[in-house]
Amino acid sequence: MKKILLMFSLLMSTYTIHAQFSENHAIYGTTGLDFGNYFGANFGLNYTYQEKYSFRLEGTIRARSSASEPDDFSVGIGRALSLGLAGPYDNIRTTQLLVGRIYKLNPKGTIRLNISVGVGFATISQPENWQRADHFLFFGDNYTWDTYKYNTINFIISPKIEFPFTRHYGLTLSPMVQINKGRTYVGIGIEHMFGLLRKRNK
């Protein structure tokens, strides 16, 4: 009997701690696709306090057709079979940290505005020094190129509209401006939210 009471007490204390935690804290993941002057994907870990303040650690990867690509550039059959995934693109890979303020747009908190700003570390790569291939091969491209990479710091503005339909799943629309040396990303993301998103409605 003592063991049963002890186990019951432990379960109740765990439930109480979880309930107290979920009243003031939320931790959840986000993942989705971005559309704008680049196309890409993002993965984030989010924390909110009292459904008022937010913190987000996020990784993104975005690409676009190279601005320096020659007009007569043509891919070989090998690259064509990659469905465009192996093209000579301009790329931005970013790790970023954002802080924000949350505003509920309805009493239940199932629609809310999360205005975030932050900084990020970006690695930018782009093709350059295009050289026409001496002999165009069926499996090869008609140009060769070098890849130039450099690192820079981003400044990010992200006024998300979040829809935590349940305590554990939701969607977001995520407009974003990402500014760095020589490059600016402007676009919108559509993301899934999963985890502990908000406290239970009473």
N, C-alpha and C positions, 0 to 999 in steps of 0.2 A: 504493500500500500504506500509506503514512504517513497519508493522508487516511482510509482505512478504519479504521486503528488508532485515529486520533484520534476519529472518530465513535463507534467501539465504546467507547472510554474514557469519552467524554461520556455515552453511554447508561448505562453501568455506574455511573458516579458519580451520575447522576440517580436510578437505581433504588435505589442505596444510601442516598441522602439521603431518598428517599420512604419506604424501609423503616424507617430510623431515626426519621423523623418519626412514622410510624404506630404505632411501638412505644410512644410516650409521649404523643402528641397525637391528638385526633380533632376534626374540624370537620364539622358536619352541620346540615341544616335540619329544621324541624318545621312541620307545618301540620295543622289539624284543626278540629273543632267542639266547642263547649262546651254543656253542659246543666245547668241549675240554676234558681235564682230569676231568672236571665236566660238568654237563648239567644244564642249568638254564634259567632265564629270567631277563630282565632289563627294567627299566623305568627311563627316564631322562628328565630334563628341561635344555634347552640350550640357551645361549645368545652369539651372535657374534657382534663384532664391526668392521665396515668398511670391512667386509669379510676378515679380517686379524687375529683377535684375538678372541679366544673362551673361554667360561666358561661353565662348565657343573656340575650340581648337579644330582646325579644318585643313584638309589637304585637297588641292585641286590640280587637275591637269587639263589644259585647253590647247587647241590647235586650230590653225586656219591654213588655207592655201598660201604658199609663199608669195609675198609681194614682189620678190625678185625673180620669180620663175620666168624663163624665156617664153615668148609667145608661141614658139614652135616646139615646146617641150612635149615629148611623147614617152609614155611608159612602155616598158617591155611586157611581154605576156606574164612573166613571173610576178612583177609588181601588180599588174592588173588583177591577177588571181587572188591577191590579198584583200580585195574589196576596198581598196583605198587606204588600208591601215598602215601601209608601208611607204606612203608618199613622202616627198620632200616638203614637209610642213614647217611653218613657224610654230614653235611650241612655248608654252609658259607652264612651268610646274611651280606650285606655291604651297608653302606651309604658313598658315596665318592664325593669329590670335585676335579675337574680337570681344568687346564688351558692349553691353547694350541695356536699354530700358524697355520694359514690356508694358503695353497698355492694352487692357481688355476692351474689346469692342462690343461685347455682349455680356450680360450678367453671369452666364454659365462659364465663361472663359473659353468657349469653343471656337471663338474667333479673336485673334489678338494680333497686335502690331508689335514687332520686335525691332526697334531701331538700333543698329549696331555699327560701331566703327572699330577700326583696328589697324594693325600693321602686319606685314608678312615678309617672308624671305622667298624670293623668286629666282628660279633658274630659267633663263631664256635661251633657246637655241634656234638658229635659223640657217638655211642653206645660203651659201655665197660662193663666189669664184666659179661660176658655171663654165664648163668647158665642153664643147661639142665632142662627142665620141668619134674617134677616127673611123670606126666601122660599126654602124648600128646593127646590133644583133637582135634576132627575133625575141630572145629571152631577156635582152638588156634594154636599158634606157638610151635615148639618143643624146643625153648629156650626162656628164659627171659633175660633182660639186663637192665642196668642203662644207663642214658644219661648224659654225661659229657659236660658242657658248659664253655666257657671262652671267654673273649674279647681281642682284639688285634688291632694294627694299621697296615694298608696296605700301601704299596707303589705301584703305578699303572703307567704303560706305555701303551698308547693306540694310535697307529697311524691309525686313521680311514681313509677310502676312502669313500667319500660322493658323492652321485649322486642326487643333488636337481634338478630333471627334470623340475619342474615348481617352481614358487615362493612359492607354498604352500604344495608341496608333493615331497618326494624323498625316496631313499633307501640308506643304508650304509652297507659296509663291515667293521667290527670292530675287528681287531686283538687286543688282550689284554694280558698283563702279569700282574698278581696281586700277590705280594709277601708279606707274613706276617710270623709271628713266627710259624715255623713248617709246613706251608702250602704254596704251590704255585699253582695258577691257570694259565694255558696257554690255550688259545683257540681263537675262532673267533665268532663274533656275526653277525647276519643279522637283521637289524632294519628298521622300518618305521620312516620317518621324516614327521611331519605335523605341520603347523603353518606358520609363516613368515620366510622363509628360506634364501632369498637373495633379492637384489634389482632388479628392472625391467631392462631387457636388452634394450639398446637403439638401 
